[in-house]
């Protein structure tokens, strides 16, 4: 275990390296947006907890002649003691999430587009916590690995860390003799900060407070040990302090505490590889409901593993791996969040400074997502005066642009939102950064009871997509002894709606059906009110032209104001001032008898032109609004029937159907 002097040294070492990767002003902006006092407090708490647990676990292992670490000969997975369960003294082991080998990750998630525009991770730093330290001397790393921690004794931990690290930052020529370039990482010019997984939460919290933007975590606790000691109720459960006290393990709530206080920090976690261990694990659920602890948190990104895709054409191009864990969570949140290649991944090995190997597992899928996030941050920074986006914006962009996978449009419990789409996200960033009407990326604060509204028009028929995400405060853990007990972990329940204001048609976001019997590949989602997720996405295929508005509101009362991220594509720009005015008009009564009133709010309609036509097209009224009295229309001489009122101001117009 590291002592306080070593930890202080690592903090200082990180701070210096971060300054080289990001400007001092960028780091200050991240710090200004983070709760540094709370992060420092959490770091100390996590350190004390992990030190106590680890030291006792080591003592128990030695007293009972049990291994501190070992390698599973069948799967190649590395196990290292982490903690123990009180009362039984059963040891808990962290395990890498590779799954015995059977190379493009770059093509599967569309990173080649970012490379083509020169975005390759330059000056970006990616954190990695793993079973050991990546082999910093490997030729594919070119001196871009910074060792932040002590090396573990078992070389298998180094092997796993090196393979994962290579997926993120291996050079453009990586691959070995005759295979040059085949092992290129997603961010081939990026930097890697490498820690071992001992004291991970404490170190993550400190690193986030010093400006780290993203990190990869391709490991978790041994699921079989958890099931045998806690029972199947551990799967899909949002865990917190009660579970920590009873079982000495890190929890879902811990991750949300960190990320809600460090809003620019994106944490990527592998979903796990237990689905091919059926029916031994949660067997009655057929591969569903296998996520535990960190992969049940709300504010991180959990990655499932699929086969590689050379050319995506449709959802049929995506093939699920045989091992990747499926969700959903017990409160039916969409987890895993996203999918990436995790089968047959060719990357760096610690066998030598020029070694390479092929592996599979969600361990291999997660790092491609983590490093693609680094490329998004780099691109956004270059396009937006060195600013970075919040992790909620990263997650909104991830869901917004995901490629369809599975048997149903929209999210499911297997692939999450679909396949990570680095190219799609990059194009949204480019379009939003250029201004104009192609895309919006916005970060706003919602005050309880005060909805946010954005009015826009759509000139032509076409797909329309609106997505919000937010870092939700750490929730209340589920303590029931009943497996799959439904208790939403959501604290601040935001809602997004899109309304066609011409027809009053309201569109709703996706959600997973809250019924285990309906968790089937082709029928697990629907569209309506989502009361569990902190990502909400509305997709309107072939949306008609017309006037629309996005509404973001909240249920109940918020725990403080809530910052949220909004992504919008498929619109044709915000309404002009005149369009805003006309879009908010009210005309009453309707049906009318002897008159009707046009309510434009004070004097906003002064200068506009009014025209009224009967059902045959005959002009009944035509006048310019010069005073407010002109907005009350005398219709005593109108015959019974249908009339069209048209209001025009500065080129913008609005029509109403009225009946006498």
Secondary structure, DSSP 8 states (H G I E B T S, - for coil): ---HHHHHHHHHHHHHHHHHHS-HHHHHHHHHTS-HHHHHHHHHHHHHHHHHHHHHHHHHHHHTT--SEEE-TTT--EEEEEEEETTTTEEEEEEE--------HHHHTTHHHHHHTT-S-TT-EEEEEESS---TT-TTTTT-EEE-S---SSHHHHHHHHHHHHHHH--TT-S-TT-TTTT--TTTT-EEEEEESTTHHHHHHHHHHTT--EEEE-EEE-HHHHHHHH-GGGTT----HHHHHHH----HHHHHHHHHHSTT-EEEEE--S-TTSTTTTTGGGTT-S---GGGG-SSSEEEEEE---SS--SGGG--B-SS------TT----S-EEEE-SSEEEE-TTSTT-EEEE-SHHHHHHHHHHHHHHHHHHHHHHTTT----HHHHHHHHHHH-B--SSSSS--SSSTTSB--HHHHHHHHHHHHT-TTSEEEEEEEEBTTB-EEEEEEE-S-EEEEEEEE-----------SSTT------SS-EEEEEEETTTTEEE-EEEE-S-GGG--TTTSEEEE--SS-SEEEEEEEEE-SEEEEEEEEESS--SS-EEEEEEEES---B--HHHHHHHT-EEESSS-SSEEEEE-STTTTTT-EEEEEETT--EEEEEE--SGGGGEEE-TT--SSEEEEEEEETTEEEEEEEE-
